[in-house]
Amino acid sequence: TWAARLRAAQVLGASRAQVFRHVVLPHTLPELFTSVRLSLGIGWTALIAAELVAANTGLGWMVLNAGNYLRTDVVILGIVLLGLIGYLLDVLLLAAQKRFAPWTGKDA
C-alpha cells in the first residue's frame, strides 16, 4: 500500500521533499489527472451553455444564431466542432497522463 511506501521512505531517511516527490506525488497523479479531465469537461460544457445564453461571439452563439435563421449546415458544423474540440482536449489530457503517470490502473 502507499502508506507502507511512505513509512519505508521515512525509515530509509528520505527528506520531506524526497518523500513528496517519490512517494506522495506518484500516488496522487492518477487521481489528479482524473479530476482535471472531469473539471475540463464540466468547464467546457459551462462555457458552451454560457455562450448559448448570454454571448454574441463564440461557437455556442454561432450555433444558436444559425438555428434562428434555419442554417442547419452551420448548426451541424458548430455541434461537430464543439464535440471535436472537447474530444481533442480529453485526448491531450490522456496523452499527458500516459506520459507522466504510466502506472495508472496497474497494480503495484
C-alpha positions as CSV (number, residue, x, y, z in Angstrom):
1,T,0.0,0.0,0.0
2,W,1.0,3.6,-0.3
3,A,1.2,4.0,3.5
4,A,3.8,1.3,3.6
5,R,5.8,3.1,0.9
6,L,5.6,6.3,2.9
7,R,6.9,4.6,6.0
8,A,9.6,2.9,4.1
9,A,10.8,6.1,2.6
10,Q,10.8,7.8,6.0
11,V,12.7,4.9,7.6
12,L,15.3,5.0,4.9
13,G,15.9,8.6,5.7
14,A,14.2,10.4,2.8
15,S,13.7,14.1,3.3
16,R,10.2,15.6,3.2
17,A,10.9,16.8,-0.4
18,Q,12.0,13.4,-1.4
19,V,9.0,11.7,0.2
20,F,6.7,14.1,-1.6
21,R,8.5,13.7,-5.0
22,H,9.0,10.0,-4.9
23,V,6.0,8.7,-2.9
24,V,3.2,11.2,-2.5
25,L,3.2,12.8,-6.0
26,P,3.3,9.5,-7.9
27,H,0.5,8.2,-5.7
28,T,-1.8,11.2,-6.4
29,L,-1.0,11.8,-10.1
30,P,-3.7,9.4,-11.4
31,E,-6.4,11.0,-9.3
32,L,-5.2,14.5,-10.2
33,F,-5.5,13.7,-13.9
34,T,-8.9,12.2,-13.4
35,S,-10.0,15.3,-11.6
36,V,-8.6,17.6,-14.3
37,R,-10.4,15.6,-17.0
38,L,-13.7,15.8,-15.2
39,S,-13.2,19.5,-14.5
40,L,-12.3,20.3,-18.1
41,G,-15.5,18.5,-19.3
42,I,-17.7,20.4,-16.9
43,G,-15.9,23.7,-17.7
44,W,-16.3,23.1,-21.5
45,T,-20.0,22.4,-21.1
46,A,-20.5,25.5,-18.9
47,L,-18.6,27.7,-21.5
48,I,-20.9,26.5,-24.3
49,A,-24.0,27.0,-22.2
50,A,-22.9,30.5,-21.3
51,E,-22.3,31.3,-25.0
52,L,-25.8,30.0,-25.8
53,V,-27.4,32.2,-23.1
54,A,-25.5,35.5,-23.0
55,A,-22.9,35.9,-25.7
56,N,-22.6,37.5,-29.1
57,T,-19.5,35.6,-30.2
58,G,-18.2,32.0,-30.0
59,L,-19.2,28.6,-31.3
60,G,-22.3,28.3,-29.0
61,W,-23.6,31.7,-30.1
62,M,-22.9,30.7,-33.8
63,V,-25.0,27.5,-33.4
64,L,-27.8,29.4,-31.7
65,N,-27.8,32.2,-34.3
66,A,-27.6,29.8,-37.2
67,G,-30.6,28.0,-35.7
68,N,-32.6,31.2,-35.7
69,Y,-32.0,31.6,-39.4
70,L,-32.6,27.9,-40.2
71,R,-29.0,27.3,-41.3
72,T,-28.9,23.6,-40.5
73,D,-25.5,23.2,-42.1
74,V,-23.9,25.7,-39.8
75,V,-25.7,24.3,-36.8
76,I,-24.4,20.8,-37.6
77,L,-20.9,22.1,-38.3
78,G,-20.9,24.0,-35.0
79,I,-22.0,21.0,-33.0
80,V,-19.4,18.8,-34.6
81,L,-16.7,21.3,-33.9
82,L,-17.8,21.6,-30.3
83,G,-17.7,17.9,-29.8
84,L,-14.4,17.6,-31.7
85,I,-12.7,20.3,-29.6
86,G,-13.9,18.6,-26.3
87,Y,-12.7,15.2,-27.5
88,L,-9.3,16.6,-28.5
89,L,-8.9,18.2,-25.1
90,D,-9.6,14.9,-23.5
91,V,-7.2,13.1,-25.8
92,L,-4.5,15.6,-24.9
93,L,-5.1,15.1,-21.2
94,L,-5.0,11.3,-21.6
95,A,-1.7,11.6,-23.5
96,A,-0.3,13.7,-20.7
97,Q,-1.5,11.1,-18.2
98,K,0.2,8.3,-20.1
99,R,3.4,10.4,-20.3
100,F,3.6,11.5,-16.7
101,A,1.7,8.6,-14.9
102,P,2.1,5.5,-17.0
103,W,1.4,3.3,-13.9
104,T,-2.3,4.5,-13.8
105,G,-4.6,1.5,-13.5
106,K,-1.9,-1.0,-12.8
107,D,-1.5,-2.9,-9.5
108,A,1.7,-2.0,-7.7
